[in-house]
Amino acid sequence: MSCTLDDARQVLQPTKAQTPTYLGTSTEKVRLYFFKSEKLKIVRVWVNETGHLILVDADYPPAPPEQYFQTLGEPDAHLDVHWGSGEIPGGEHVWLQRGATIVAKPEWTKGVAHVGIFPAGLTLDDYQKSHRYMKITDEDEG
Amino acid sequence: MITEKKAAAKDGGAMQADAHGQADVLAGGGDHDAQTQTRYSGHGQIPDVAPLRDATSPTASQRAYGEVGRSGRGERDEDASATTTTTTAAATTTGANDSGGPLSDRFKGDGTLASVELDERTLKLGDTGRSVRKVQQALFDLNYGPITVNGTYDAATVACVKRFQGDHKLAKTDGELDSTTFETIERQFSSLAAYADAAHHAPPGLQHTPFKTDAKDVPVHLAETRELDDEDRAEADIVISDTRTGASGKAPAAFKPEVDGKTYGQRVEELLVEKIAKDKSRGQAIKAAHDKGKLFTMEAMESVGNAAKGQVDKVFGSFAEGPSFEAGTNLVDRFEADTEEHAQQGPKANHRDAVRRLQYLLNQHDGFAAINHMHAANPTRDREKAILERCIQNIATQHEEDVLFIISTAAANTDRETRTVSLQRHKTGKADADRKTLWKKFATMVHEYVHVLAHPNWHANRTAKGKSDQQAGNTLGEGVPELLARTVLSQVNFHDKALRKAVLGSTKDDGEVPEIDRGYDAPFAHAMSLVGVVGIHNVYAAYFLGETKLIGS
């Protein structure tokens, strides 16, 4: 994937929302843009400093996990993933050569909790460092 | 990197101490049972900040950490004996103990400073020790200099104290730290205006904040921070949690599994059940509001969120940048989002969420601290830990549905990487109550936005700390953000019409300055103590720039 933000704007509906942020374990600067699409409420587009997309992801896609496994084959890695208040052991399935990831595990998720696409052919280390989103939340008592 | 405070900007600091207007900080009760809360009456004014000082390069370190002060130094019952002939005897510890005595949170637990405050002694030229270091750090944070935080009450310290005494028109102007002088120093921190002022000084690390494109490849500029030594790090580690023992040389108290016929576990479970009942009752009002459509619009919440962002940016905008909020994308309704999420999750995820929530509730609850005190319990010790885990599992299993409901009706949360904020938006339809709710949401959004600005290293550090000591993790994870949020709130001009319009929207404006209840008093207090040890600039550099070694990690 060597797409840019402009490519994303061709196929997705942009919103006003965007933010500088971090992704993965890296402290490199990235920028996150929020889009909408017909089938997914929110699509997130993560862009690095050179303007290239490093991840495009969404929560709760409609397709079931089996469809991803059938289409993409056996994942290259199964990772423990922090999702919400804590970890889902072995809950993330990563296809490094295909540039795809989903979060899904029986008894932990009903269906797919998250789907993402990233540049194909990354090493696992590179993926975790600079392309991996994990859902971690901080509370406020209000 | 150690810096010396330059003298030039001192006068600005003195003006600020008076010019800000003090936010009236009163401990008070609120709708969080058993939790002390702080109420702001919103009298803070937008400050005239000191001009930026010359921050071209940090000065060379001049820390000469004397051997002198080491003998007889207890971490909490500080003995500030010195080697010169003017040395005073070891400080008495009257009124000073590990629970803090009369001192404010910043100096809590310092026996020598407690004695100073009680007029039992002074600190003066030649004295050494950690208490001296804390006073020096306080003066440094108040923009007095030149001063080196070295633990020796030297000529520079005397000069700064003298200047402070003159600026505040105290009767004593000889540079000796007496009770009145120390109390006056303490008062400067009660409104947090001094911390807001510190944020405007030569903001460090501008270069390394996301998308601050005006400085690439420039080394992180950490003026006004200081390197910590081993004792600083040890003390920083102690003050962020009540569970630290042994540093004072005393043996940890033995756990009392049963007191007055009731076990530790029974008390903890009763506390949790009571808390669940109370929070469930509160949550029913939120659900009812949703059922009846009594909700602020998401656009109204967007306006509140962006108003909060504006206020945080005024204080901390040079450190880091966060999102503008858009309703429905990065600002969502918490009740709706969490209810949907729980429906999408499997049973193991829901149980895990319930367990985590109960852990969180305990950490925030003053009642838990009281139970620990009664039983001399240390939640990080294996025995107590095992009991707590069992209690939490029991209650999570028995009350899972209620706990998940409570989660969905909790005030707000923030996703660290997407920086999406989930917020409640229920209303009553009655102007007085809705105004109060909107101001409370404004303060909540200030806190959430502050969360968003934390550097990933900060998160990694607080997570690591929290694994061995949840209270320590909570101090870093919530106490420090709350400190930063209250610093922002202390600067808000609640009379500003544009702000009032942005927050109150179509709700009738009564023109009154709001009273805003905040929670997190316990972790906030620990965060203040951390600042007392390492200084506010170190905390800023750690939080916003990831320089966590500057808080002892």
Interface residues (C-beta under 8 A of the other chain):
Chain A: T15 K16 A17 Q18 T19 P20 T21 Y22 L23 T25 S26 T27 K29 V30 R31 L32 F34 K36 I42 R44 Y60 W83 G84 S85 G86 I88 K105 P106 E107 W108 T109 K110 G111 A113 Y133 M134 K135 I136 T137 D138 E139 D140 E141 G142
Chain B: H32 Q35 T209 P210 F211 E321 G322 P323 S324 F325 E326 T329 N330 E341 A343 Q344 Q345 G346 P347 K348 A349 R352 D353 R356 R357 Y360 Q364 A410 A411 A412 N413 T414 D415 R416 E417 T418 R419 S422 Q424 K440 K441 T444 H447 E448 H451 V452 H455 P456 N457 H459 G477 E478 P481 G519 Y520 G546
